[in-house]
Amino acid sequence: MKKIRGVFVFLIAAVLLSGVPCAHAGDGENIGYASRGVSKIVGSLFAIPRGMLQGAGSSFPFGIVTGAIRGTFETVSGVVSGTADVARGSAPYAKYAALAAV
């Protein structure tokens, strides 16, 4: 009886271990999207001061205003595209949130 139980446990373990898919197949790509999104978000925080400094170099009073407008546009577009990249990179892991909550 012990021999049959041991063979049965071994077969169940072999089936479970051989049926596990490769969980890390797309992790590099997903992490790449998430890190690119974070760098876009952090980098876009400095778009307004950078635009103002670049504008001040071209023409002093009006260059600052146009630099601020251009920097605001770059900030908004950087945050939106960075958020989309972070969401795209972290979306495959959302299924694990339900398992963690249980």
C-alpha positions in Angstrom: 0.0 0.0 0.0 2.9 2.4 0.8 4.4 1.7 -2.6 1.2 2.5 -4.5 0.8 5.7 -2.4 4.4 6.7 -3.2 3.9 6.1 -6.9 0.7 8.0 -6.9 2.3 11.0 -5.1 5.2 10.9 -7.5 2.9 10.9 -10.6 0.8 13.8 -9.3 4.0 15.8 -8.6 5.4 15.0 -12.0 2.2 16.1 -13.7 2.0 19.3 -11.7 5.6 20.3 -12.3 5.6 19.4 -16.0 2.4 21.4 -16.7 3.6 24.7 -15.3 4.0 27.1 -18.1 7.1 29.4 -18.3 5.9 32.3 -16.2 8.8 34.6 -17.1 8.5 34.4 -20.9 7.4 38.1 -21.4 8.7 39.6 -18.2 11.5 41.4 -19.8 9.3 43.2 -22.2 6.7 44.1 -19.5 9.4 45.4 -17.2 10.8 47.4 -20.1 7.4 49.0 -20.8 6.9 49.8 -17.1 10.4 51.3 -16.6 10.1 53.4 -19.8 6.8 54.7 -18.6 8.3 55.7 -15.2 11.2 57.4 -16.9 8.8 59.3 -19.2 6.7 60.5 -16.2 9.8 61.6 -14.1 11.4 63.2 -17.1 8.3 65.1 -18.1 8.4 66.9 -14.7 11.4 68.9 -15.9 9.9 69.8 -19.3 8.5 73.2 -18.2 11.8 74.5 -16.7 13.8 73.2 -19.6 11.4 74.8 -22.1 11.5 78.1 -20.2 15.3 78.1 -20.1 15.5 77.3 -23.8 13.0 80.0 -24.6 14.9 82.6 -22.6 18.0 81.9 -24.6 16.2 82.7 -27.9 14.2 85.8 -27.0 14.0 87.0 -23.4 10.4 88.1 -22.5 8.4 86.1 -25.1 10.7 83.1 -25.1 9.9 82.3 -21.5 6.2 82.3 -22.2 6.4 80.2 -25.3 8.8 77.9 -23.5 6.3 77.5 -20.6 3.5 76.6 -23.1 5.7 74.2 -25.0 6.9 72.7 -21.7 3.3 72.3 -20.4 2.4 70.4 -23.6 5.5 68.2 -23.2 4.6 67.6 -19.6 1.0 66.5 -20.3 1.9 64.3 -23.2 4.8 62.7 -21.3 2.7 61.9 -18.3 -0.2 60.5 -20.4 2.1 58.4 -22.6 4.1 57.3 -19.5 1.0 56.3 -17.7 -0.1 54.2 -20.8 3.3 52.5 -20.9 3.2 51.7 -17.1 -0.3 50.3 -17.6 0.7 48.2 -20.6 3.7 46.8 -18.7 1.8 46.1 -15.5 -1.4 44.8 -17.0 -0.3 41.1 -17.3 0.3 41.1 -13.5 -3.2 42.4 -12.6 -4.5 38.8 -12.5 -2.3 38.2 -9.4 -4.0 41.0 -7.5 -7.1 38.9 -7.1 -5.0 36.1 -5.7 -3.2 38.4 -3.3 -6.5 39.8 -2.0 -7.9 36.3 -1.0 
